Amino acid sequence: MSLRAWLWNPIVAKEYRSRMRTMRSPVALTAYILAIGGLGWAVFSTMAADASLGGGAGNYGRNLFVVLILFQMILLTFITPALTSTAISGERERQTIDLLFCTRVPPFAIMWGKLLASMSFVILLLVVSIPIFSLVFLFGGIEADQLATAFLVTAVSALALGSVGICCSTLVRRTTMATMTAYGASFLLVFATLAWGLIFPTRVDPATLSQTPAPPAIVYAGPLLGLSWIAGQGAPVSWLDAVSGGQFGVRYGGGSDQPIPMAKAALAAPRGLPAPAISTLFARSGIAQPAGPKIPSGAFAGWQYWQATVALEAALALLALALSAAVLPPVRRYPWRRRGAPAGVAVDDAHA
Amino acid sequence: MIAVERLTKRYGTMVALDRVTFEVPRGEVFGFVGPNGAGKTTTMRILAALLEPTDGRAFVDGVDVDAHPDLVHQRLGYMPDFFGVYDQLTASEYLDFYAACYRLPRARRQTTVGELLELVGLSDRRNQPVDTLSRGLKQRLCLARALVHDPAVLLLDEPASGLDPRARVEMREILRELQRMGKTIVISSHILPELTELCSMIGIIDQGRMRATGPVKEVVARLSSARRVRIHVLGKRDEALQALRAMPEVQHADEVDGELSVAYDGDERAAASVLQRLVTAGVSVSSFTISDGGLEGAFLHATSEDPA
């Protein structure tokens, strides 16, 4: 099957048609713009009053950016599972799935079509929010590449949430249960990963420390940390440190919560996975890679936070889709379960 | 065209199908009869490559269902017993969607959809949302959907269930038209008189086992152990009964509602012999009607056997 057939199958067209004919879509779109726009306007108004006093406009811009991008991600955490968790289970409940399985659209393409249609709606939401994000540039402090990176992280995170939703929809037969499971999994991915850094931080002893400690790798799987760090070090991410009562995701032993001296940290060469392909891509293209703090140690040492998030979420999306693809077909033809069918088309003249 | 060989489906210890075997030659209309839970839908789902058999083989147009489901889907149109429709789509969009799913070129789809709507009598409702159609119209639309890729074989699971008498008659007419078009059709139904009229072959299934299969007349003849004849005589009923009871081929004879009801062994020659001897005995026979119990009798006979 050609790439075009994979990417564009009749399911996508049908889903677009059905989705856009209901009042739900325009209402959701309007509510989304109003929510982000309302928050943006509220924060903008407050900060504009403060900024007029002079100094630190860049910080205000970064703060506004982080508030908006995190709020957008949280909104998508609520929206994406609703879009995808009914995709397959809804077809089952409506008793239409068998009719689809009988067509020439392979089960994986059915699933992919559903995901593509849902993700298109998410992309639409992201696109309509861009003008609101342009408010940030009034203050400065955020470059266009940082905004693009943040939208990339948001889109990949939404893809991961969507894939997890499709997976729940495939594994759980009843729509209500599938939706609840998808929301549970999404909250785990977005919020529990962050909570993990607070509850189970990397425990280090400053006396024996050889390199700057980093939060446990699992926290990068959630998008909120990566998005916060895109804005750069300083005020925007201080909320994480404030919540954790020190450096986020790190607990120093011996009763000291003081970070190790930077001189000592600088001595340590980061050890971890090779630099991500995305860095190489930036390097080769000649485009400056968005500046941002790098993970000092651990498995993702040397990566930027958002890169670790994108890598982990893309891997999660692939895993969820692979699991769905394995489970979805009505007759699962695993190699080890074949019943010894003959090779080729078994045409028997007596039967034909 | 369709061949099923020792098809078995087990769910744990429950046996849904037990070595079911039958064949349907090209162009035949095969009636698949059995009580609820007998295994009709299971067999149909296996034939449609929607369910994996535990054992045995099934072929559609020479293609092994288990090995090549994709090829089976090209050759087969399936209408399940229960199905839903998408809301927000009109009847023609609904058919166009499935035509696209069967990879019909865009240019051909419009013509095909128009022809199918015409065939099932829904041309005037082409722009009506499918979820607002009545059950009978939905059934017809689903039948049209099963035909979008012009399959050689049609599997129709209870196509007339839940329909009012008028819709049933209309559905039957559409099936007759498909029969004339040369499609090989498998219809499962519990409405026996309909099958008698429509089907050239029949299979009776009960508790997962095929009780009888073959041309309708053969199956009916094979399963009708004792034939019956209804005789109307002018006067002398007691004498006629005495004469009948004295005949060796007559199992029993009684008077029912003013008529003589006689069960006898043998074929039509035995019936002729009974009639001849009655007349010879001086009984005035005004009517003499043989009744073999029909498909219903055969069905009851086949499904009343001990499954063990």
Interface residues (C-beta under 8 A of the other chain):
Chain A: N9 P10 I11 A13 K14 R17 S18 R21 T22 R94 Q95 T96 D98 L99 L100 F101 C102 T103 R104 V105 P106 P330 V331 R332 R339 A341 P342 V345 A346 V347 D348 D349 A350 H351 A352
Chain B: M1 I2 A3 E23 R45 A48 A49 L50 L51 E52 D55 F59 D61 G62 V63 D64 D66 A67 H68 P69 D70 L71 H73 Q74 L76 Y78 P80 F82 F83 G84 V85 Y86 D87 Q88 L89 E93 F97 Y98 A100 C101 Y102 R103 R145 H149
